[in-house]
């Protein structure tokens, strides 16, 4: 059957799938972009099918549908759209539209629409999802597609593993290297003990030399020099310091930097030693664990020394002086490096390197990070190892605590060895390993790419479409091709989106019928299993507005025009109420009843009163602008009275199990209506009247408005007079009329 199809679309590019489908079917197609063209050619073309874009501008497209349906009842109408539009879809249905099709236009969905219109065999199933899944037979399950390739890969890797077992020897060599590094670290620590022992031996010799006590007590630096210069030369100590009991040097023998054996400099009178903790302990005769000798680091000029210190004791047991024997840190590092046959680096307790035989400071700088420092100082049993790249050579550095005299922590000592343990295999072995790894890699890449293309591409289409749905775009579909579970997933997704589109239409209809807050309360209540919205008492502020003289005006105006005026009026005021968290409870002719402070949650009454008053003043400004426009159009103005009252209301759902109306009731609502009625007696123009309860509820917010007392007024249904106020903005100069 050759159909005549009139294609009226605003976006010809998006309509290409439609043209392609109809062309393949052999249908006769006329493409147009203007409704006027279609109206002019309708009688001449006499199409069997008119495909109309829902988003055509103006209202002529509705006329086209009406004419097509009235002239020839055989003409079918297919409405296409990009985004849901409940209003236009409803109008299209009313004019006779037969089916709807949303973008993107896939062949499957076009076919379904044509079946629904009766142009092709088949039809809409009772359960489209179930039937679609039954049609799709899974011939090659995804588990087979995944399992088989990776079983082959596992076999290849098993063969490779057998070959690589022969390379395990490399690991044993690495373990030997670690043991060698541990041994070097132990030798470094032992070397520190040996240096310290040697310094202690020199210290004891100096402290016990005959005549030293008398020379120290006499402050005879010359005698001390004569006694200990030969000792320094013979022992090759780099520093011997003799202090009096006050910590002032009587003699300082220090080898000159770069000097030859016996090339010392002599000084006296230095007082820097009292700032060193290991010296003050000796001066204070501090004996810890039976020890009266201490070690530490000291700086003299620009040179750092490692010292051991001990007392010079007089015959009566009193402190005659202090002896310090030291070695410079560069010399100490070289000595430890010689002992351990490894590179030695001294770090302070913050991880900053001070002296190193491994790298040159400050040109090369390899500090420790905080984790490495913490790992060394907190765990002395297991020394951490770090890798260093110095020039072209990699080194492994074992980090250990740098200490002296048992518990005295000087910093961190790094003991490093070059990674010469890497045994180079023969050239043939290297080629074999390279070819094997390269071959396996190529196979893995090829299989991975093929497998990824078969599985991930359709899945990515579903993922991308799901992301669009998450962002609120329900006009997406995936091309569900194939014969496995992924294709089934694509079809299920398309059916799910179709259901969501329908649900979106219903939610939009509900949102137009009730306020969003009431809609959310309905949703929450229904989810809890209740059919009614439970009544609750709360303090709320109620606002009611009414157009003065509207009943008289309605008798003289055409109802269609009156509805248009009211919709324009409500269209200006309702957004203001919503913007201030108010809920429009109902429209009663020209009146609006709204409340503040209950939905979506209860709030402080003063905040609800403030929001209601702010809303009322914004409504007056909007009405003034609207009336200016209406006067320019030659239409009567809409003077509006607004009443505001605060008090206890009962809010909840009224009605039956199948029809509910969320509302508020109580004396507060009735009083608000009476207050609005007072505006007719008090004002000749639009105005706002608030009750005394609202005035009190405003509290500190009262200074945000200009409030004029209007005195007590009697209202219908109230035995007592009501104290009322006129609400004005602060900047108004308007006088009470």
C-alpha positions, 0 to 999 in steps of 0.5 A, a space after each residue: 500500500 502506497 500512502 500519501 504522507 504530508 510531513 510538516 516539521 520545523 527541524 528537517 535534520 531531526 526529521 531525516 529518520 522519518 523521511 528515510 523510513 517512509 521512503 524505504 516503504 515506498 510512500 509518497 512524501 511532501 515535506 513542508 516547514 510552514 503551516 500555511 503551505 500545508 493549509 493551502 495544499 491540503 485539499 489538493 494533496 489529500 494525504 493519508 497521514 499528516 505528521 505534524 511537529 507539536 512545536 510549530 509556532 502559532 495556532 494554525 497547526 490546530 486549524 490544520 488538524 481540525 480541517 484534515 479530520 473534518 474533510 476526510 475522516 480517513 486522514 490520520 494525524 501523527 504528532 511528533 515532539 522533542 519535549 513533552 508539552 501537556 497543554 499542546 498535547 491535550 489540544 492536539 488530542 481534542 482536535 483529533 490527533 491519533 498518535 504521538 511520537 517523540 524524538 529521537 525517531 528510531 525505526 522501531 518506534 516509527 513502526 510502532 506508531 504506524 501500527 497504532 495508526 493501522 497503516 502496518 500489520 501488528 499493533 500495540 501490545 497489552 504489555 509492550 515491554 514483555 512482548 519486546 523481550 520475548 521477541 529478542 532471543 539471546 543467542 550468544 550470552 554475554 557470559 560466553 563473550 567474556 569467559 571464552 576470551 579470558 580463558 584463552 588469555 589465562 592459558 597464555 599467561 600460564 605458559 608465560 608463567 612457566 617460562 618466567 619461573 626461571 627468572 625467580 633467581 633475580 628475586 633471590 639476588 634482590 633479597 641478598 642485596 637487601 641483606 647486604 644493605 641491612 648488614 651495611 646499616 648494622 656496620 654503620 651503627 656499629 661504626 658510630 659506637 666505635 667512633 664514640 668509644 674512641 672519643 670516650 677513651 681520649 676523654 678519659 685519658 684527658 680527664 685522668 691526666 696527672 696535673 689536669 685538675 690543678 691546671 684547670 682550677 688555676 685556669 692555666 691554659 698554657 699548661 693545658 696546651 702543653 699537656 694535651 696538644 701532643 695527645 691531640 696530635 697522637 690520637 688525631 682527634 679533631 677537637 679537644 675542649 677543656 671548660 671550667 666549672 662555669 662552662 667557659 673554655 680554658 683551652 680549645 684545640 681544633 684541627 684546622 679545616 683541610 690542615 695537616 697532622 698537628 695543624 691546630 688552632 688554639 682558643 679560650 674564653 668561649 661560652 657557647 657550651 652552656 647552650 648545649 644540653 649534653 654539656 649542661 648535664 655534666 656541669 649539673 653533675 647529672 648522672 643518668 643510669 649510672 652514666 656521667 658522660 653524654 654525647 651530642 651535636 654542637 656548632 662552632 662557627 660554621 662547623 658541626 661537631 659530634 662531641 662526647 662530654 665528661 667531667 674532670 673531678 677534683 680529689 674532693 669529688 667536686 667538679 673541677 671542669 669539663 672535657 669535650 672530645 669531638 669529630 666533625 660531621 664530614 669526618 664522621 660520615 667518611 669514617 662510617 662510610 669506610 667502616 660500612 662500605 656504604 654511603 652515609 647521610 645524616 638527617 636532622 629529626 625533621 628529615 633535612 639532610 646535613 652531611 652526606 657522602 652520597 650526594 653533594 649539598 646543596 646542589 643535590 637535595 634529597 630530604 625525607 618526607 614526614 611519613 619516612 621520618 615518623 617511620 624511622 623514629 617510631 619503629 626502630 626495630 624495622 628500618 625503612 628503605 627508600 629509593 634514590 636516583 642520583 645521576 644515572 645510578 639508582 641507590 637504595 637507602 636504609 634509614 635508621 635512628 642516629 643515636 649516641 650514648 644509648 638513648 640520645 637521638 641525634 637525628 636519622 642516619 641513611 646508609 645507602 648502596 648502589 643497586 648493582 645487584 641487577 643481574 643482566 640476563 643474556 641477550 637471547 633471554 632478553 629477546 625471548 622475554 621481550 617477544 613473549 611480553 610483546 606478543 601477549 600484550 598485542 593479543 590482550 590489546 586486540 581481544 580487549 578492543 574487540 570485546 570492549 567494542 562489543 560490550 561497552 559501546 551499547 552499554 555506553 549508549 545506555 549510560 549516556 542516555 541514563 545521564 540525560 534522563 537523570 538531568 530531566 531529559 526524557 526525549 532520549 532512546 537508545 538504538 537496541 541492536 544485537 541479540 544478547 542481554 545488552 540489546 535487551 537492556 536497551 529495549 527495556 530502557 526505551 520502554 522505561 523512558 516511555 513510561 517516565 514520559 507518561 509519568 512526567 505528563 501526569 506529574 505536570 498535570 498534578 502540578 498545575 492542579 495543586 501547588 508543588 508543596 501540596 503535591 509533595 505532601 500528597 506524595 509523602 502521605 501516599 508513600 506512607 500508606 495513607 489515603 488521606 492527608 492528616 489534619 494538623 494544627 499550626 500557627 500560620 499567616 493567612 493572606 486573602 486578596 480580592 478585586 474590588 467591584 469584580 462581580 459588577 465588572 463580570 456582568 458586562 464583560 464577555 466570559 472569554 475576555 474575563 478569563 483572559 484578564 483573570 489568568 493575566 492577573 493571577 499569572 502576575 500574583 501567584 509567582 510572587 506568593 510562591 517566591 516567598 514560600 507561600 502556598 496558594 490554597 485556592 482560587 475563588 473567582 477573583 479571590 486568592 487564598 494563600 497561607 505561609 508557615 506550614 508547607 513544605 515545613 512548619 516555620 517560626 510564626 514571625 517568619 511566616 508573618 514577615 513573608 506574608 507582609 512582604 508578599 502583599 507589598 510586592 503584590 501591590 507593586 505588581 498590580 500597579 504595574 499591571 493596571 498601568 498596562 491595562 489603562 494603556 490598553 483601554 481596560 479597567 484597572 483591577 483595584 485589589 484589597 488584601 487582608 492578612 491575619 495570623 493565628 491557629 489553623 487546621 491544615 489537612 486533606 478534606 474529601 473522600 478516598 478517591 478525591 481530596 482537597 488540601 485546605 486550611 480551616 478555622 477562625 483565622 481563615 474566616 477573620 482574614 476574609 473579613 479583614 479583606 472585606 474591610 479594605 472596601 470600606 477603608 480604601 479607594 485604591 489597592 491596599 493591605 490591612 493586617 490584624 493585631 495578631 499579625 502586628 504582634 507576630 511580626 516582632 522585630 520585623 515590624 521595623 521593615 515596614 510602615 504600619 499605620 494603625 486604623 483603630 478598632 473595626 467591627 466585622 461580621 461574625 465577631 462580637 469584639 472589635 478588631 484592631 487593624 493596621 494599614 501595611 505600607 512600604 517604608 519608603 512610601 509617602 502615600 496618605 491614607 484616603 
